[in-house]
Amino acid sequence: VVNIAEGNGYEIVRIEFDIVSNTPKDSYRVLSTNWTYRVGVFGDDRTEDMDIEIYQQQTDGSYIFIGKDSKVDPIAMYDFTPTKTCWYKFVVKCYKFKPGYSGAHYGLLILHE
């Protein structure tokens, strides 16, 4: 995964592998306005639809919604350029599992060129 991303001109700034169930997983990272980021989430063969939502931290500590992917696919991608350098929250969800499953492995990648 690292060789493919970096071989295509991207730098990985966060990589995470974990298990997701019906409860979403949160991940946090400070991002800079100097870059355009690609956020990707992929599920294993037990997933039918993975989703990623991005939130930006405000000065009071709360988070506001920035965007999310809109495809029905086991791979979710979202590109954006931060409007300020601060903490961002990434919410990983498996919107739909294949029949008979309620958990799966996922990977989260945050990259920039």
C-alpha atoms as a printed R data frame, in Angstrom:
    type eleno elety resid chain resno       x       y      z
1   ATOM     1    CA   VAL     A     1   0.000   0.000  0.000
2   ATOM     2    CA   VAL     A     2   2.788   2.416  0.938
3   ATOM     3    CA   ASN     A     3   4.784   1.673 -2.222
4   ATOM     4    CA   ILE     A     4   1.721   2.137 -4.448
5   ATOM     5    CA   ALA     A     5   0.758   5.463 -2.825
6   ATOM     6    CA   GLU     A     6   4.271   6.869 -2.814
7   ATOM     7    CA   GLY     A     7   4.940   5.510 -6.296
8   ATOM     8    CA   ASN     A     8   2.013   7.618 -7.529
9   ATOM     9    CA   GLY     A     9   3.396  10.827 -6.058
10  ATOM    10    CA   TYR     A    10   1.533  10.835 -2.729
11  ATOM    11    CA   GLU     A    11   2.898  11.090  0.789
12  ATOM    12    CA   ILE     A    12   1.038   9.133  3.463
13  ATOM    13    CA   VAL     A    13   0.410  11.258  6.544
14  ATOM    14    CA   ARG     A    14  -1.708   8.679  8.376
15  ATOM    15    CA   ILE     A    15  -2.306   4.985  7.895
16  ATOM    16    CA   GLU     A    16  -4.513   2.901 10.142
17  ATOM    17    CA   PHE     A    17  -5.856  -0.644 10.135
18  ATOM    18    CA   ASP     A    18  -8.519  -1.807 12.567
19  ATOM    19    CA   ILE     A    19 -11.840  -3.584 12.957
20  ATOM    20    CA   VAL     A    20 -15.164  -1.824 12.382
21  ATOM    21    CA   SER     A    21 -18.577  -3.047 13.506
22  ATOM    22    CA   ASN     A    22 -21.936  -1.309 13.641
23  ATOM    23    CA   THR     A    23 -20.235   1.326 15.822
24  ATOM    24    CA   PRO     A    24 -18.275   3.914 13.771
25  ATOM    25    CA   LYS     A    25 -14.557   4.464 14.429
26  ATOM    26    CA   ASP     A    26 -13.056   7.929 14.932
27  ATOM    27    CA   SER     A    27  -9.537   8.954 13.968
28  ATOM    28    CA   TYR     A    28  -7.905  12.377 14.430
29  ATOM    29    CA   ARG     A    29  -5.134  14.267 12.646
30  ATOM    30    CA   VAL     A    30  -3.898  17.856 12.330
31  ATOM    31    CA   LEU     A    31  -4.001  18.892  8.671
32  ATOM    32    CA   SER     A    32  -2.455  21.942  7.023
33  ATOM    33    CA   THR     A    33  -3.918  24.450  4.585
34  ATOM    34    CA   ASN     A    34  -0.745  23.970  2.506
35  ATOM    35    CA   TRP     A    35  -1.979  20.681  1.020
36  ATOM    36    CA   THR     A    36  -4.900  19.053 -0.730
37  ATOM    37    CA   TYR     A    37  -5.633  15.735  0.934
38  ATOM    38    CA   ARG     A    38  -7.109  12.479 -0.262
39  ATOM    39    CA   VAL     A    39  -8.790  10.419  2.444
40  ATOM    40    CA   GLY     A    40  -9.452   6.801  1.603
41  ATOM    41    CA   VAL     A    41 -11.122   3.975  3.504
42  ATOM    42    CA   PHE     A    42 -11.357   0.421  2.299
43  ATOM    43    CA   GLY     A    43 -13.127  -2.564  3.792
44  ATOM    44    CA   ASP     A    44 -12.292  -6.242  3.481
45  ATOM    45    CA   ASP     A    45 -14.428  -8.780  1.614
46  ATOM    46    CA   ARG     A    46 -17.127  -8.687  4.323
47  ATOM    47    CA   THR     A    47 -18.119  -5.096  3.433
48  ATOM    48    CA   GLU     A    48 -20.408  -3.759  0.717
49  ATOM    49    CA   ASP     A    49 -20.343  -0.036  1.536
50  ATOM    50    CA   MET     A    50 -17.679   1.824  3.515
51  ATOM    51    CA   ASP     A    51 -18.140   5.513  4.302
52  ATOM    52    CA   ILE     A    52 -15.849   8.296  5.495
53  ATOM    53    CA   GLU     A    53 -17.025  11.563  7.062
54  ATOM    54    CA   ILE     A    54 -14.691  14.505  7.747
55  ATOM    55    CA   TYR     A    55 -15.164  17.102 10.502
56  ATOM    56    CA   GLN     A    56 -13.124  20.233 11.325
57  ATOM    57    CA   GLN     A    57 -12.437  21.267 14.929
58  ATOM    58    CA   GLN     A    58 -13.661  24.714 15.952
59  ATOM    59    CA   THR     A    59 -12.088  27.053 18.512
60  ATOM    60    CA   ASP     A    60 -14.575  25.889 21.176
61  ATOM    61    CA   GLY     A    61 -13.505  22.243 20.666
62  ATOM    62    CA   SER     A    62 -16.635  21.181 18.804
63  ATOM    63    CA   TYR     A    63 -16.482  19.750 15.270
64  ATOM    64    CA   ILE     A    64 -18.374  20.821 12.161
65  ATOM    65    CA   PHE     A    65 -19.127  18.580  9.196
66  ATOM    66    CA   ILE     A    66 -16.898  19.162  6.148
67  ATOM    67    CA   GLY     A    67 -17.931  16.379  3.779
68  ATOM    68    CA   LYS     A    68 -18.191  12.670  3.034
69  ATOM    69    CA   ASP     A    69 -18.021  10.206  0.193
70  ATOM    70    CA   SER     A    70 -21.245   9.444 -1.633
71  ATOM    71    CA   LYS     A    71 -20.565   6.176 -3.454
72  ATOM    72    CA   VAL     A    72 -21.970   2.779 -2.522
73  ATOM    73    CA   ASP     A    73 -18.713   0.863 -2.598
74  ATOM    74    CA   PRO     A    74 -16.340  -0.971 -0.243
75  ATOM    75    CA   ILE     A    75 -13.821   1.796 -1.025
76  ATOM    76    CA   ALA     A    76 -14.616   5.376  0.060
77  ATOM    77    CA   MET     A    77 -12.589   8.383 -1.152
78  ATOM    78    CA   TYR     A    78 -12.841  12.087 -0.379
79  ATOM    79    CA   ASP     A    79 -10.543  14.902 -1.555
80  ATOM    80    CA   PHE     A    80 -10.410  18.300  0.148
81  ATOM    81    CA   THR     A    81  -8.206  21.265  0.968
82  ATOM    82    CA   PRO     A    82  -8.457  22.394  4.613
83  ATOM    83    CA   THR     A    83  -9.610  25.975  5.157
84  ATOM    84    CA   LYS     A    84  -7.528  26.180  8.340
85  ATOM    85    CA   THR     A    85  -4.675  24.270  9.951
86  ATOM    86    CA   CYS     A    86  -6.241  22.422 12.880
87  ATOM    87    CA   TRP     A    87  -7.490  19.048 14.106
88  ATOM    88    CA   TYR     A    88  -9.773  17.058 11.835
89  ATOM    89    CA   LYS     A    89 -11.904  14.088 12.791
90  ATOM    90    CA   PHE     A    90 -12.411  11.188 10.401
91  ATOM    91    CA   VAL     A    91 -15.387   8.935 11.063
92  ATOM    92    CA   VAL     A    92 -15.121   5.486  9.481
93  ATOM    93    CA   LYS     A    93 -18.400   3.617  9.018
94  ATOM    94    CA   CYS     A    94 -19.392   0.378  7.411
95  ATOM    95    CA   TYR     A    95 -22.767   1.404  6.079
96  ATOM    96    CA   LYS     A    96 -23.520  -2.105  4.830
97  ATOM    97    CA   PHE     A    97 -21.970  -5.491  5.559
98  ATOM    98    CA   LYS     A    98 -22.408  -8.533  3.370
99  ATOM    99    CA   PRO     A    99 -25.152 -10.869  4.611
100 ATOM   100    CA   GLY     A   100 -24.155 -12.785  7.720
101 ATOM   101    CA   TYR     A   101 -21.513 -10.281  8.914
102 ATOM   102    CA   SER     A   102 -21.517  -7.513 11.500
103 ATOM   103    CA   GLY     A   103 -17.804  -6.716 11.585
104 ATOM   104    CA   ALA     A   104 -14.858  -6.381  9.218
105 ATOM   105    CA   HIS     A   105 -11.321  -5.083  8.874
106 ATOM   106    CA   TYR     A   106 -10.745  -1.661  7.353
107 ATOM   107    CA   GLY     A   107  -7.856   0.522  6.309
108 ATOM   108    CA   LEU     A   108  -7.742   4.322  6.535
109 ATOM   109    CA   LEU     A   109  -5.252   6.343  4.467
110 ATOM   110    CA   ILE     A   110  -4.735  10.089  4.560
111 ATOM   111    CA   LEU     A   111  -2.419  11.300  1.788
112 ATOM   112    CA   HIS     A   112  -1.261  14.454  0.073
113 ATOM   113    CA   GLU     A   113   0.798  15.111 -3.059
